[in-house]
Amino acid sequence: RAVQRHFDCPHLKGAQLEDGGGAGTSNSHWEMRNFRDEYMVGASSPSFRTFSVITAALFSDSGWYGVDESKVEPLHWGHHAGCDFVEKSCSEWTQRGYLCEGNGEFSCNYDRRAQAYCEVVHYEEDKIPLSQRHFGAGSTLGGFSPLLDYCPVYRAYSNGDCTQKGALFDWMPGGGQERCDQCRCFEAKGTTSFRSEPACFRMRCLSPSALEVHVGDRWH
């Protein structure tokens, strides 16, 4: 039921296990395409990692562990994305902020926690299965991770988390940007460019459908 509630897909029978990788990864972790930011996927990423209700439910159902539910964290990847997110090719995803097209293009991460970039890789001709060729049947292009079924998704910069401060995160361009717990990524036009770029700003919610963004010394 935890998987059904997460994806808002009532007929799912359970969480899919990873079908890629070697002996230590395949069938030993959650399918990364479906649960990318969960701790129990087969590869790490700079994105914010979570111990989600999916893994907590597995531990509890096994009978081997007791689960402290206060430690369970929200998993935003795929949350309420529907059955198609799980059952169809990622080429058919319609959720904003997941898929990218051109290597090096940048944007905000899907959950707006971080500045992100697109990494598209050329693979050997027969490396990508036909069902996972998202740039066309004859293309050798694919996303950065085979465990993501070669889906071309935005990848957070290692120092792009808008919510983190510290040695790796001290540098921040001008334009009123900040890094803070309430900061999120927004596309904004910089002072030296006419194109929109991902930038970190403090925000606050006014209602479920309205928010304000703090730029410089003003709320907008």
KEBA-703104 format. One record per residue (C-alpha): x, y, z; residue in three letters; residue number from 1. Coordinates in steps of 0.25 Angstrom, whole numbers, plus 2048, in hexadecimal, padded with zeros to 3 digits. Example, Ala and Ser with C-alpha at 12.3 -4.5 7.8 and 13.67 -1.06 7.14 Angstrom:
TORFI  px  py  pz res   n
TORFI 831 7EE 81F ALA   1
TORFI 837 7FC 81D SER   2
***
This chain:
TORFI  px  py  pz res   n
TORFI 800 800 800 ARG   1
TORFI 80C 80A 803 ALA   2
TORFI 80F 809 7F4 VAL   3
TORFI 801 80B 7EF GLN   4
TORFI 800 817 7F8 ARG   5
TORFI 80D 81D 7F4 HIS   6
TORFI 80A 81C 7E5 PHE   7
TORFI 7FB 81E 7E6 ASP   8
TORFI 7FA 811 7DE CYS   9
TORFI 7F0 807 7E5 PRO  10
TORFI 7F3 7FB 7DD HIS  11
TORFI 802 7FA 7E0 LEU  12
TORFI 806 7ED 7E6 LYS  13
TORFI 813 7F2 7EC GLY  14
TORFI 820 7F9 7EA ALA  15
TORFI 828 7F5 7DE GLN  16
TORFI 836 7F0 7E1 LEU  17
TORFI 842 7F5 7D9 GLU  18
TORFI 844 7ED 7CC ASP  19
TORFI 851 7F3 7C8 GLY  20
TORFI 85F 7F3 7CE GLY  21
TORFI 868 7E8 7D2 GLY  22
TORFI 866 7DD 7DD ALA  23
TORFI 866 7E6 7E8 GLY  24
TORFI 85C 7F0 7E2 THR  25
TORFI 852 7E8 7DA SER  26
TORFI 846 7E3 7E2 ASN  27
TORFI 84D 7E9 7EF SER  28
TORFI 848 7F7 7EE HIS  29
TORFI 83C 7FF 7EA TRP  30
TORFI 83A 802 7DB GLU  31
TORFI 842 80F 7DA MET  32
TORFI 839 815 7CF ARG  33
TORFI 82D 814 7D8 ASN  34
TORFI 833 818 7E5 PHE  35
TORFI 840 820 7E1 ARG  36
TORFI 842 828 7EE ASP  37
TORFI 83F 81C 7F8 GLU  38
TORFI 84B 817 800 TYR  39
TORFI 849 809 7FB MET  40
TORFI 84B 80B 7ED VAL  41
TORFI 857 805 7E6 GLY  42
TORFI 85F 812 7E4 ALA  43
TORFI 861 81F 7EB SER  44
TORFI 85E 82D 7E6 SER  45
TORFI 860 83B 7EB PRO  46
TORFI 851 83D 7ED SER  47
TORFI 84B 83D 7FB PHE  48
TORFI 84A 82E 7FF ARG  49
TORFI 83F 829 807 THR  50
TORFI 83B 81D 810 PHE  51
TORFI 82D 81C 80B SER  52
TORFI 820 815 80F VAL  53
TORFI 823 80B 804 ILE  54
TORFI 830 805 80B THR  55
TORFI 829 807 818 ALA  56
TORFI 81E 7FE 814 ALA  57
TORFI 828 7F3 80E LEU  58
TORFI 82F 7F3 81C PHE  59
TORFI 822 7F2 823 SER  60
TORFI 81C 7E7 81A ASP  61
TORFI 828 7DF 81B SER  62
TORFI 826 7DC 82A GLY  63
TORFI 834 7DE 82D TRP  64
TORFI 834 7ED 831 TYR  65
TORFI 82C 7F6 839 GLY  66
TORFI 82A 804 832 VAL  67
TORFI 82B 811 839 ASP  68
TORFI 821 819 830 GLU  69
TORFI 826 826 835 SER  70
TORFI 833 824 82C LYS  71
TORFI 82B 822 81F VAL  72
TORFI 82D 82D 815 GLU  73
TORFI 825 832 809 PRO  74
TORFI 829 82C 7FC LEU  75
TORFI 826 837 7F1 HIS  76
TORFI 82B 82F 7E5 TRP  77
TORFI 81E 82A 7DE GLY  78
TORFI 815 82E 7EA HIS  79
TORFI 806 82D 7E5 HIS  80
TORFI 80C 82C 7D6 ALA  81
TORFI 802 822 7D3 GLY  82
TORFI 802 814 7CD CYS  83
TORFI 809 818 7C0 ASP  84
TORFI 815 81D 7C7 PHE  85
TORFI 818 80F 7CC VAL  86
TORFI 812 807 7C0 GLU  87
TORFI 816 80E 7B4 LYS  88
TORFI 823 813 7AE SER  89
TORFI 829 820 7B4 CYS  90
TORFI 828 826 7A6 SER  91
TORFI 819 827 7A9 GLU  92
TORFI 81A 82E 7B6 TRP  93
TORFI 813 83B 7B6 THR  94
TORFI 817 840 7C4 GLN  95
TORFI 81F 84D 7C3 ARG  96
TORFI 82E 84E 7C7 GLY  97
TORFI 831 83F 7C5 TYR  98
TORFI 836 83D 7B7 LEU  99
TORFI 840 845 7AF CYS 100
TORFI 845 845 7A0 GLU 101
TORFI 852 84B 79E GLY 102
TORFI 85F 848 7A5 ASN 103
TORFI 864 854 7AE GLY 104
TORFI 857 85B 7AE GLU 105
TORFI 853 85F 7BC PHE 106
TORFI 847 861 7C4 SER 107
TORFI 841 85F 7D2 CYS 108
TORFI 840 851 7D8 ASN 109
TORFI 832 84B 7D7 TYR 110
TORFI 82F 84E 7E6 ASP 111
TORFI 836 85C 7E5 ARG 112
TORFI 83F 859 7F0 ARG 113
TORFI 84C 85A 7E7 ALA 114
TORFI 852 860 7DB GLN 115
TORFI 853 855 7D0 ALA 116
TORFI 859 852 7C3 TYR 117
TORFI 856 848 7B8 CYS 118
TORFI 861 83D 7B5 GLU 119
TORFI 85E 835 7A8 VAL 120
TORFI 869 82B 7A4 VAL 121
TORFI 86D 824 797 HIS 122
TORFI 86D 815 79A TYR 123
TORFI 872 809 791 GLU 124
TORFI 869 805 786 GLU 125
TORFI 863 7F9 78D ASP 126
TORFI 864 7FE 79B LYS 127
TORFI 855 803 79C ILE 128
TORFI 84A 7FA 79B PRO 129
TORFI 840 7FE 791 LEU 130
TORFI 835 800 79B SER 131
TORFI 83E 80A 7A2 GLN 132
TORFI 842 813 796 ARG 133
TORFI 83B 820 79A HIS 134
TORFI 842 828 78E PHE 135
TORFI 83D 81E 783 GLY 136
TORFI 83F 810 77F ALA 137
TORFI 84C 813 778 GLY 138
TORFI 852 81C 782 SER 139
TORFI 85E 819 78B THR 140
TORFI 85A 824 795 LEU 141
TORFI 855 822 7A3 GLY 142
TORFI 854 827 7B1 GLY 143
TORFI 860 827 7BA PHE 144
TORFI 85C 81A 7C1 SER 145
TORFI 859 80C 7BC PRO 146
TORFI 852 80A 7C9 LEU 147
TORFI 848 815 7C6 LEU 148
TORFI 845 80D 7B9 ASP 149
TORFI 84D 818 7B1 TYR 150
TORFI 842 822 7B4 CYS 151
TORFI 847 830 7B1 PRO 152
TORFI 844 837 7BF VAL 153
TORFI 849 843 7C5 TYR 154
TORFI 855 840 7CF ARG 155
TORFI 857 84A 7DB ALA 156
TORFI 865 850 7DB TYR 157
TORFI 86D 84B 7E7 SER 158
TORFI 86D 859 7ED ASN 159
TORFI 860 85D 7E7 GLY 160
TORFI 857 85A 7F4 ASP 161
TORFI 84F 867 7F7 CYS 162
TORFI 84D 863 805 THR 163
TORFI 85B 860 809 GLN 164
TORFI 866 869 80F LYS 165
TORFI 874 865 812 GLY 166
TORFI 882 864 80C ALA 167
TORFI 87D 85E 7FF LEU 168
TORFI 871 868 7FE PHE 169
TORFI 877 876 802 ASP 170
TORFI 878 87B 7F4 TRP 171
TORFI 86C 881 7EE MET 172
TORFI 86A 88B 7E3 PRO 173
TORFI 864 899 7E4 GLY 174
TORFI 855 89D 7E1 GLY 175
TORFI 850 89B 7EF GLY 176
TORFI 852 88C 7F0 GLN 177
TORFI 853 884 7FD GLU 178
TORFI 855 876 802 ARG 179
TORFI 84C 873 80E CYS 180
TORFI 842 868 813 ASP 181
TORFI 836 870 80D GLN 182
TORFI 83E 873 800 CYS 183
TORFI 83A 86C 7F3 ARG 184
TORFI 83E 86D 7E4 CYS 185
TORFI 837 876 7DA PHE 186
TORFI 83A 87A 7CC GLU 187
TORFI 83F 888 7CB ALA 188
TORFI 846 891 7C2 LYS 189
TORFI 853 895 7C7 GLY 190
TORFI 85A 8A3 7C6 THR 191
TORFI 864 89E 7BB THR 192
TORFI 85B 896 7B3 SER 193
TORFI 84D 897 7AB PHE 194
TORFI 84A 888 7AD ARG 195
TORFI 844 882 7BA SER 196
TORFI 84D 87B 7C3 GLU 197
TORFI 84B 872 7D0 PRO 198
TORFI 84C 87B 7DC ALA 199
TORFI 84A 879 7EB CYS 200
TORFI 841 882 7F2 PHE 201
TORFI 83A 882 800 ARG 202
TORFI 82B 87F 7FE MET 203
TORFI 81E 87F 807 ARG 204
TORFI 811 878 805 CYS 205
TORFI 805 882 806 LEU 206
TORFI 7FA 877 803 SER 207
TORFI 7FA 869 7FC PRO 208
TORFI 7FA 870 7EE SER 209
TORFI 802 87D 7F1 ALA 210
TORFI 810 880 7F6 LEU 211
TORFI 81A 88C 7F7 GLU 212
TORFI 829 88C 7F3 VAL 213
TORFI 833 895 7FA HIS 214
TORFI 83D 89C 7F0 VAL 215
TORFI 847 8A6 7F6 GLY 216
TORFI 83F 8AD 801 ASP 217
TORFI 831 8AB 7FC ARG 218
TORFI 826 8A1 7FB TRP 219
TORFI 81F 89F 7EE HIS 220
***
